[in-house]
Amino acid sequence: MKSHAQVVVIGGGVVGASVLYHLTKAGWKDVLLVERAELTSGSTWHAAGGMHTVNGDPNVAKLQQYTINLYQEIERISGQSCGVHITGGIMLAGTRERLDWLKMAKARGRYLKMDLEIISVEEAAKLFPLLDQRHFAGALYDPIEGHVDPYGVTHAYAKSAQIGGAEIVRQTRVVDLKQRADGSWDVITENGNVHAEHVVNAGGLWAREVGRMVGIELPILAMEHQYLITGDMPELAGKPEQLHAIDFEGEIYLRQERGGMLMGTYERAGVPWSPDTTPWDFGQDLLANDLDRIAPSLAVGFEHFPALEAAGIRKVVNGPFTFAPDGNPLVGPVRGLRNFWVACGVMAGFSQGGGVGLALSHWMVDGDPGADVWGMDVARYGDWTTLAYTNAKVRENYSRRFRIRFPNEELHAARPLRTTPIYERLQAEHAVFGDYCALEHALWFAPSAAEAHDEVSFRRSNSHPHVARECLAVRDNIGLLEISNYGKFDVQGPGAAEWLSHTMANRVPSVGRIALTPMLNDRGKLIGDFTVCRAAQDRFLLIGTYAAETYYMRWFERHLPPNGVSVRPCAMEYTGLAIAGPSARALLQGLVRDDLSSAAFPFMSFRRMEIGMVPGYVGRVSFTGEQGFEIWVSSDYQRALYDVLSGAGRDHGLTLYGGRALNSMRIEKSFGSWAREYRPIYGPFEAGLGRFVDLKKDRFIGRAAALEERDGGGALRLLAFKVQATDADAIGDEPIWHDGRPVGWVTSGAYGHRVGASLALGYVPASLAGADAGFEIEIIGERCAAARLSEPAYDPTGAKMRV
Ligand SMILES: Cc1cc2nc3c(=O)[nH]c(=O)nc-3n(C[C@H](O)[C@H](O)[C@H](O)COP(=O)(O)OP(=O)(O)OC[C@H]3O[C@@H](n4cnc5c(N)ncnc54)[C@H](O)[C@@H]3O)c2cc1C
């Protein structure tokens, strides 16, 4: 084994092998993979090898497409067969809701150029004769599905990497990792040490243990997973290979395995494997079968596919593999650890392994993943992902693998975990809560405890009239919203203003003022949007998206000078309440000594004030489009602030409103939001944020690319639409059609109660930015006429929030 390498990849499963190959492909040749046993010795060797392109996140779906197309390439380079069987696949729906869900998946596939088709039960039965038609309502057909040989794929990656210059060492366990002062790593193995510039944790079943070597607790957990293989079936003899099938109601998947069928299930009573520590002596072992646990799924399977029962069970496989709380991979650089990368928690290695390797190799070599990988970025989690939290969420995710997640459906595991001081007060007002970063926040308020729940649906739901009431109260009078679930950062020091000017695209506000600003990466793409509040000459409060706190901190720390500036996340030190509506000033003025008139405290002002007895920061900003104030106080004061505002609010007819009303109102104002309208695939001019990019500044990250985008116009444009929808509104990811062709995608949608119309925001090619007619938005399989709005649907001049 060599004693020095540019990169050491720990783990020779399908993911580590893919990372190794992609690093060589990106030009890094001095790369070494260290494997504890033989290649595939973790979860890879006993995988069923199934692969498919459909994924709830379109960006992950793109990486799945890439993975499947890659197999030809690595077969050609390595001469090693991947055992690819492209059989095509059907996803079977047993209910109307599931068929709606499949229609939405098909629609999403349109702009990903996927060739998906909704078919009738009769057509499904022709393609997959084993099914009993009585149990199904329709299906989605995908021609690009199939399975591969896990051993062949891993070895094809590995050989291709070796041909590209990589070295692979087997039977060598990494036992510890020590970082040197220069950020490089001593990789300590059973067979000697390697000094490496970068380390990649692709430890699969042991990724958690490898993380612990560097003091981090990765939110992953292995679950036991069982599939069985039937005896040979006369129904299959002499026929072409059967398609892949997913039966959502049965929660099972099927494919042909030689003369029989392979049937696997994500059972509801799933069991974690090695919840605390994965034993190092676990090798190419299988776990004891537990057919009782999967008996309910098997019974449904035998009912829906009767020939299976008669075929008998030839073999049962029970093996563990890892999941993150949301089921998506954990990829990227780890905040606070230089040159330490992860590629783990990959639960669908044969659909996603290639895409994970591609993104990570670009990230390491070019400093940027080259694609929108927010959905699988390791930085999407924060310190709430304790071992027990991860355990509860992974079990929930596993048990729901084939269940529908409705757009208004909140999941219940690991809740309530984090609450703010006013949680019980809001509960008493019949709040229906959602969880965001494990923090409870009010979505809407019901008139009674009995009505305080969501009836899940793809269409307008039971919350619709109540959200309407909240929005109209904000428009006509005044509303109160808790805003604690925003990310906040304390930026201080003599170099703070200069650093912010370099890191953010907009100008730095003067003391007592607020500026909105995009944050760009070197390629001029949006990696954040912030409200910058200047409390003093050298002190700022930055407000942004809470879910991206670790993502932002990783970026900030990478760009901090050695001294002169400190940045500290402080979300929970500033719990907040916002008031909005034409009576907002009158309410607050009665509680503070400061003059809140527009002359003394104009729009976008920020100041320390005392609200009754409560000290806090008050910002005059508005995400609703109404006259509004955001008040930030440390959490020990939040209850008192709530009481003083709601007490005084009684005279002003104050109404509580929640996150759903806020979403509807910000869409009426065409205000974008992170991870929806603002993502690293869009530039600021494409996203309509050009006015917040101060090109008069000589230097800031992304300036050159932003200038180029402004001059060239960018490829895309974010537009607002009024949609002729009937009982369902767009929610995001629906295709936008123009003149009969899918041309773009929706990023957000909601019913705009203040304007009485269904609304959507979404991207189309810039060439269509001025098109006046011909748009349609496909909502649950129905193309609804959509009118492009040339200005925000509500209060287009912004007069109301400035008054
Ligand atoms: C029963 C079953 C069925 C499945 N079916 C499918 C399917 O149909 N389709 C699909 O896409 N996926 C399927 N999977 C999931 C798939 O197996 C995983 O997504 C994939 O194997 C993950 O690969 P990995 O490389 O991340 O991890 P692993 O395969 O666990 O590889 C990690 C490797 O790292 C090595 N390692 C760990 N720590 C160290 C160390 N300290 N030093 C040196 N080496 C180390 C291990 O020995 C191991 O070889 C299935 C899994 C199971 C269990």
Ligand as a Chemical Component Dictionary entry (heavy atoms), coordinates in Angstrom:
data_LIG
# 
_chem_comp.id                   LIG 
_chem_comp.type                 NON-POLYMER 
_chem_comp.pdbx_formal_charge   0 
_chem_comp.three_letter_code    LIG 
# 
loop_
_chem_comp_atom.comp_id 
_chem_comp_atom.atom_id 
_chem_comp_atom.alt_atom_id 
_chem_comp_atom.type_symbol 
_chem_comp_atom.charge 
_chem_comp_atom.model_Cartn_x 
_chem_comp_atom.model_Cartn_y 
_chem_comp_atom.model_Cartn_z 
_chem_comp_atom.pdbx_ordinal 
LIG C1  C1  C 0 -31.610 -7.066 1.014  1  
LIG C2  C2  C 0 -31.208 -5.833 0.283  2  
LIG C3  C3  C 0 -31.771 -5.547 -0.958 3  
LIG C4  C4  C 0 -31.399 -4.370 -1.642 4  
LIG N1  N1  N 0 -31.927 -4.127 -2.880 5  
LIG C5  C5  C 0 -31.523 -3.038 -3.573 6  
LIG C6  C6  C 0 -31.997 -2.794 -4.880 7  
LIG O1  O1  O 0 -32.787 -3.562 -5.407 8  
LIG N2  N2  N 0 -31.562 -1.682 -5.535 9  
LIG C7  C7  C 0 -30.692 -0.812 -4.957 10 
LIG O2  O2  O 0 -30.319 0.183  -5.605 11 
LIG N3  N3  N 0 -30.228 -1.013 -3.719 12 
LIG C8  C8  C 0 -30.616 -2.094 -3.013 13 
LIG N4  N4  N 0 -30.136 -2.310 -1.752 14 
LIG C9  C9  C 0 -29.315 -1.243 -1.142 15 
LIG C10 C10 C 0 -27.884 -1.301 -1.615 16 
LIG O3  O3  O 0 -27.346 -2.496 -1.218 17 
LIG C11 C11 C 0 -27.121 -0.117 -1.022 18 
LIG O4  O4  O 0 -27.665 1.077  -1.521 19 
LIG C12 C12 C 0 -25.645 -0.131 -1.380 20 
LIG O5  O5  O 0 -25.099 -1.388 -1.156 21 
LIG C13 C13 C 0 -24.861 0.891  -0.579 22 
LIG O6  O6  O 0 -23.518 0.772  -0.921 23 
LIG P1  P1  P 0 -22.348 1.438  -0.083 24 
LIG O7  O7  O 0 -21.131 1.341  -0.904 25 
LIG O8  O8  O 0 -22.777 2.757  0.369  26 
LIG O9  O9  O 0 -22.232 0.586  1.272  27 
LIG P2  P2  P 0 -21.678 -0.868 1.588  28 
LIG O10 O10 O 0 -22.089 -1.833 0.542  29 
LIG O11 O11 O 0 -22.073 -1.174 2.974  30 
LIG O12 O12 O 0 -20.128 -0.705 1.452  31 
LIG C14 C14 C 0 -19.305 -0.139 2.433  32 
LIG C15 C15 C 0 -17.949 -0.801 2.350  33 
LIG O13 O13 O 0 -17.068 -0.081 3.195  34 
LIG C16 C16 C 0 -16.204 -0.996 3.835  35 
LIG N5  N5  N 0 -15.730 -0.337 5.044  36 
LIG C17 C17 C 0 -16.474 0.211  6.021  37 
LIG N6  N6  N 0 -15.700 0.722  6.985  38 
LIG C18 C18 C 0 -14.426 0.510  6.607  39 
LIG C19 C19 C 0 -13.190 0.798  7.205  40 
LIG N7  N7  N 0 -13.104 1.404  8.390  41 
LIG N8  N8  N 0 -12.076 0.446  6.547  42 
LIG C20 C20 C 0 -12.154 -0.150 5.337  43 
LIG N9  N9  N 0 -13.305 -0.483 4.749  44 
LIG C21 C21 C 0 -14.444 -0.149 5.374  45 
LIG C22 C22 C 0 -17.089 -2.197 4.065  46 
LIG O14 O14 O 0 -16.359 -3.378 4.244  47 
LIG C23 C23 C 0 -17.954 -2.227 2.812  48 
LIG O15 O15 O 0 -17.403 -3.046 1.813  49 
LIG C24 C24 C 0 -30.472 -3.474 -1.059 50 
LIG C25 C25 C 0 -29.911 -3.786 0.175  51 
LIG C26 C26 C 0 -30.272 -4.937 0.841  52 
LIG C27 C27 C 0 -29.637 -5.227 2.170  53 
# 
loop_
_chem_comp_bond.comp_id 
_chem_comp_bond.atom_id_1 
_chem_comp_bond.atom_id_2 
_chem_comp_bond.value_order 
_chem_comp_bond.pdbx_ordinal 
LIG C1  C2  SING 1  
LIG C2  C3  SING 2  
LIG C2  C26 DOUB 3  
LIG C3  C4  DOUB 4  
LIG C4  N1  SING 5  
LIG C4  C24 SING 6  
LIG N1  C5  DOUB 7  
LIG C5  C6  SING 8  
LIG C5  C8  SING 9  
LIG C6  O1  DOUB 10 
LIG C6  N2  SING 11 
LIG N2  C7  SING 12 
LIG C7  O2  DOUB 13 
LIG C7  N3  SING 14 
LIG N3  C8  DOUB 15 
LIG C8  N4  SING 16 
LIG N4  C9  SING 17 
LIG N4  C24 SING 18 
LIG C9  C10 SING 19 
LIG C10 O3  SING 20 
LIG C10 C11 SING 21 
LIG C11 O4  SING 22 
LIG C11 C12 SING 23 
LIG C12 O5  SING 24 
LIG C12 C13 SING 25 
LIG C13 O6  SING 26 
LIG O6  P1  SING 27 
LIG P1  O7  DOUB 28 
LIG P1  O8  SING 29 
LIG P1  O9  SING 30 
LIG O9  P2  SING 31 
LIG P2  O10 DOUB 32 
LIG P2  O11 SING 33 
LIG P2  O12 SING 34 
LIG O12 C14 SING 35 
LIG C14 C15 SING 36 
LIG C15 O13 SING 37 
LIG C15 C23 SING 38 
LIG O13 C16 SING 39 
LIG C16 N5  SING 40 
LIG C16 C22 SING 41 
LIG N5  C17 SING 42 
LIG N5  C21 SING 43 
LIG C17 N6  DOUB 44 
LIG N6  C18 SING 45 
LIG C18 C19 SING 46 
LIG C18 C21 DOUB 47 
LIG C19 N7  SING 48 
LIG C19 N8  DOUB 49 
LIG N8  C20 SING 50 
LIG C20 N9  DOUB 51 
LIG N9  C21 SING 52 
LIG C22 O14 SING 53 
LIG C22 C23 SING 54 
LIG C23 O15 SING 55 
LIG C24 C25 DOUB 56 
LIG C25 C26 SING 57 
LIG C26 C27 SING 58 
# 
